[in-house]
Amino acid sequence: MHYIRFLRPPKVGQTPLIELLFIISTDLGDSLLIPNEPIELSVTAHIGGSSPEALSVPLSRKGQVVWKAGQRVLKPAFRPPAVVVKALAACQDVQICVAPSKVHSAYSAESILRSGGGDGLIMPVWISLNRQVDEDRQVSTRKLHFGQGIGSASDLEIAEDVGEPKSLARHVWDGGVVTVCGLAGTIQRPGSVPEASQGPWMQAVKSILAGDRPVHVLELGCGVGVLGLGAAVVASAMCTDPSQETVVMMTDLEDAEEQVRSNISRLPRLEGVQLLYENLDWEDGRRGNFGQAVTSRAWDLVMFSDCTYNVDVLPALVETLSALHAANVALASADRPTTKVFLATKPRHSSETAVFDLLSQHRWVKIQEQTIPLPVMGDEPQQVELYLFEKT
Ligand SMILES: C[S@@+](CC[C@H](N)C(=O)[O-])C[C@H]1O[C@@H](n2cnc3c(N)ncnc32)[C@H](O)[C@@H]1O
């Protein structure tokens, strides 16, 4: 998948003139989009956020903003209509959205899952025109429409750093996006469940999240929170008894904390789900050193996405999983508990398979797997691999 990515926040000049600077690149930011056909982009200003009086105002003309093969960057400028100038002067919330046409757009779970046999999609981006509070850390937002079956939180909003990915923890990655789209698909109306969501891995994870007792889910290396927040939205939509609260605990290095906490606060209250965050470095986890919140309960499901690309960290990651299982055993009063681990990855190189040898050495048993095709515009198709392991 490709992402429209601002290289810096929009500049609003005196005239006034709105100047944008963006690229279209992969999740890793390592290659720019080389489309077979020029891709027309639309730029719109959205005034008033999610209020019922919100207004969308087109800024770009047809043919004005086009990304072509060989393009390095786009730097369009727009004279905003009076309504936008007035809104800015009144300090109203004004967001700029840059998006391709719907047929090329990764704007919803359905579009991403149905793109399987197609040409690959581009994810739109949103950014505030109002002065950002923290001048050192600028963010833009991804919005993913989850579909009608999801209830009140039908859109997942995830903010990430502006600019080319520097911190791995503060950007959106394909593995988590595709996985949450699949999970969201599992709870659509019968007849509209996408094929990928009917797969064995998806159905197994759905039945864990829909358990008839409170489910405790722990995410490792959550980054900006796509997987944890998406799973929480899906768990809430399946909740039939809000008193049986599902806990989704997201963890990562300190580097991730500020952004993921901010993304948690963007979500509306989720019925029947408690969302938590705590720092957890796998170098501590492998020794069984966990924070207070992680130690306080047993974990039915431990999950992570796009965390297996760096082979150097795999021993610490797998030993953390085993230490979490040992903690579950220590907390259990009667029967020996079973801990389940789900792993989602868009494989980037063959050495990543080392994680499976390590899991096997630690006696984690694979019980389900599934792949979801991920076409890439102008490039070789990719796929997201999903695995479910357990240990008793
Ligand atoms: C490629 S990012 C994926 C982020 C997120 N899971 C997603 O799919 O969007 C890898 C994540 O692993 C985390 N990570 C790397 N080494 C770690 C460690 N030793 N302990 C905890 N997290 C770690 C990084 O901080 C980063 O958030």
The ligand as an SDF file (V2000), in Angstrom:
LIG
                    3D

 27 29  0  0  0  0  0  0  0  0999 V2000
    7.4860   -1.4850   12.6230 C   0  0  0  0  0  0  0  0  0  0  0  0
    6.9210   -0.9370   14.1600 S   0  0  0  0  0  0  0  0  0  0  0  0
    5.2950   -1.6510   14.2190 C   0  0  0  0  0  0  0  0  0  0  0  0
    4.4020   -0.8770   15.1140 C   0  0  0  0  0  0  0  0  0  0  0  0
    2.9920   -1.4280   15.2600 C   0  0  0  0  0  0  0  0  0  0  0  0
    2.9870   -2.7610   15.7880 N   0  0  0  0  0  0  0  0  0  0  0  0
    2.2500   -1.3770   13.9540 C   0  0  0  0  0  0  0  0  0  0  0  0
    1.9900   -2.4380   13.3610 O   0  0  0  0  0  0  0  0  0  0  0  0
    1.8960   -0.2790   13.5120 O   0  0  0  0  0  0  0  0  0  0  0  0
    7.8070   -1.9620   15.3520 C   0  0  0  0  0  0  0  0  0  0  0  0
    7.4920   -1.6170   16.7940 C   0  0  0  0  0  0  0  0  0  0  0  0
    8.2390   -2.4750   17.6640 O   0  0  0  0  0  0  0  0  0  0  0  0
    8.6680   -1.6980   18.7640 C   0  0  0  0  0  0  0  0  0  0  0  0
    9.8650   -2.2960   19.3890 N   0  0  0  0  0  0  0  0  0  0  0  0
   11.0650   -2.5270   18.8190 C   0  0  0  0  0  0  0  0  0  0  0  0
   11.9280   -3.0300   19.7360 N   0  0  0  0  0  0  0  0  0  0  0  0
   11.2430   -3.1140   20.9080 C   0  0  0  0  0  0  0  0  0  0  0  0
   11.5840   -3.5410   22.2270 C   0  0  0  0  0  0  0  0  0  0  0  0
   12.8190   -3.9650   22.5320 N   0  0  0  0  0  0  0  0  0  0  0  0
   10.6330   -3.4960   23.1770 N   0  0  0  0  0  0  0  0  0  0  0  0
    9.3860   -3.0530   22.8870 C   0  0  0  0  0  0  0  0  0  0  0  0
    8.9960   -2.6310   21.6640 N   0  0  0  0  0  0  0  0  0  0  0  0
    9.9200   -2.6510   20.6900 C   0  0  0  0  0  0  0  0  0  0  0  0
    8.9950   -0.3480   18.1390 C   0  0  0  0  0  0  0  0  0  0  0  0
    9.0520    0.6800   19.1100 O   0  0  0  0  0  0  0  0  0  0  0  0
    7.8610   -0.1920   17.1550 C   0  0  0  0  0  0  0  0  0  0  0  0
    6.7500    0.4430   17.7040 O   0  0  0  0  0  0  0  0  0  0  0  0
  1  2  1  0
  2  3  1  0
  2 10  1  0
  3  4  1  0
  4  5  1  0
  5  6  1  0
  5  7  1  0
  7  8  2  0
  7  9  1  0
 10 11  1  0
 11 12  1  0
 11 26  1  0
 12 13  1  0
 13 14  1  0
 13 24  1  0
 14 15  1  0
 14 23  1  0
 15 16  2  0
 16 17  1  0
 17 18  1  0
 17 23  2  0
 18 19  1  0
 18 20  2  0
 20 21  1  0
 21 22  2  0
 22 23  1  0
 24 25  1  0
 24 26  1  0
 26 27  1  0
M  CHG  2   2   1   9  -1
M  END
$$$$
